[in-house]
Structures are given as C-alpha cells and as structure tokens.
Amino acid sequence: MGNQIELRHIRYFLAVAEELHFRKAAERLYISQPGLSRQIKQMEDDLGIKLFERNNRKVNLTKVGLYLQTELSRKLKNLDHIFNHAKLLHEGKNGILNLGYVGSAMHKIIPDLLLKFKKDHPNVLFNLKEMDNNKQIENLFLQNIDVSFTRLERVSRDLNIQQVLKEPFCLVLPKDYPIDSTNFKDISQFKNESFILFDQEFSPSYYKKVMQIFDDSGFTPQISHNTIHASTIYKLVENKLGIAIVPKSLQLKFYKNVKFIELDKIPQRTILSIVWDDNNTNPILEILLNYFK
C-alpha cells in the first residue's frame, strides 16, 4: 500500500462501496461530492488499481474493489475494537466482550460463566445478543460478536468449535396430560399428537436430530407450530395446542402448567458448543476461553 493512503481514504472508500452512489456517500460523510471523488481517485492512483466502474447511471465495485471492501471492513472492525479497548482502559475498565447465544444457553451455562468471570474480572463489560445459530456464525465472521454459544456441532474450518454441554432431550406436556414419567414407554405413544418444534432455520442440524427421534419411533410428526423461543413453546403446550421436544437445560420448574419427561433412554443428545475466530484480537476472548480448558 502506498505511503499516501490514510485511514480517511479507507473510510471514504467503504462508504462509496456500501452506498454505490457518490452523492449519497458524500452526504453521509459530510464532505462535498467532488472532494470525495478526488479522494477515491487519489486512492486508486496510489494503489495502482481500479476500485469502481463508473458511468452516468450507476457505480459498481470491480472484483478488486469487492475484495478490498470485504477485507478492509473486517480490519476496520479490528481497529474499532482496539480503540474501544483503549477507551475502556482509560476509564479504568478492562475491556468488553460481545457474546452471541441461543436462548437455552442462558438458563445455566452463560449465567454460571458470567458469575465466575465477574468474580475474577469485575471490570469487564459484556454485551449479550440472543440470535439463531446461523446469525451467530455470520456475525462471528463480521466480528460483530467475539464468541458464540450455538446448537451446532460443525462449523467452517475458519472457525474453532468446542463442546461445552451434551444433554438429553425432554418431552414437554400439559400438566394434566394422562402420560407422565410413570407410564411413559416411548415416543410412539404420541404419534397422533401435534408437535411444536424449534424452527428448522434456527438450527438445521438440531432440527435434523429431533427428526431422527421420530424416525427411530416409526412415525412422521404432525407439526402444528414452529418457533424459536422456548417461552412460546411452553405457552402453546400449556394451552394444549401441541406437545414439544426441547433440550434438558430448558426443563424449568417455574413453568407450573407444563411437565417434562426426560428422554434419557434414546441415543440422541443435543450439543451446545462455544465457537470463536482465532483472527479475533480481543484480549478478553482468550481469557474467557481459558474457562473452558
């Protein structure tokens, strides 16, 4: 990269790459359109490459421009993280960690982790973001989050994954349902019932494992509702709109109008994993990972 390229050139380039419109990018940056055009031209001349294809009607990224947009966006996020950590250190705080998670991780794994972490590192700030598995992976690559807790067992080779919890499934039934743990035999007892399941888009691998339970029981379930929230599942079961299968960690005692039957005799188990990117330079991430070694 030439010596004349400065951080402002990168920000100007990324603004135009996102807007694909010089006037809109200039307004967003609070500079004049001719001034922005000159800065982009200077960047292209200094690098000896063409970033945009321009005509009177539209602006498009070249292949090289598209590559730079991806890479520089990621590097700029790293730079933002560095500045944020510096600010926190100046304020007497140790840092910040952005954590993504699926809802079931919040019932035990994450609260236990945060209690231990706070005891050892009281000045670390956590941003907690609940999102589905695929969104977590996407946001890890974008470095919008530093670490994720997912119901995935495999991820891209560019990421690291470690199992933190392996647990059985549970049936969720209305409180007055005639079958309970004393007379339960197998899932085929419920082949005429409607089932409420976590949405397939929430985690295709998790959904596939649940469907294996039905396959092993010799029937295809009638699915009445799909959702991504356990609280919605329990409310639907409570109102006798179906029954459900959930991870054991979602077996919560304060739901008084539903009951659970642990499916510990079947081979299927659900996995909760922690996923991270080694390219992430957040120093707090390494500290957190030590809790799982």
Secondary structure, 3 states (H helix, E strand, C coil): CCCCCCHHHHHHHHHHHHHCCHHHHHHHHCCCHHHHHHHHHHHHHHHCCCCEEECCCCEEECHHHHHHHHHHHHHHHHHHHHHHHHHHHHCCCCEEEEEEECHHHHHCHHHHHHHHHHHHCCCEEEEEEECCHHHHHHHHHHCCCCEEEECCCCCCCCCEEEEEEEECEEEEEECCCCCCCCCCCCHHHHCCCEEEEECHHHCHHHHHHHHHHHHHHCCCCEEEEEECCHHHHHHHHHCCCCEEEEEHHHCCCCCCCEEEEEECCCCCCEEEEEEECCCCCCHHHHHHHHHHC
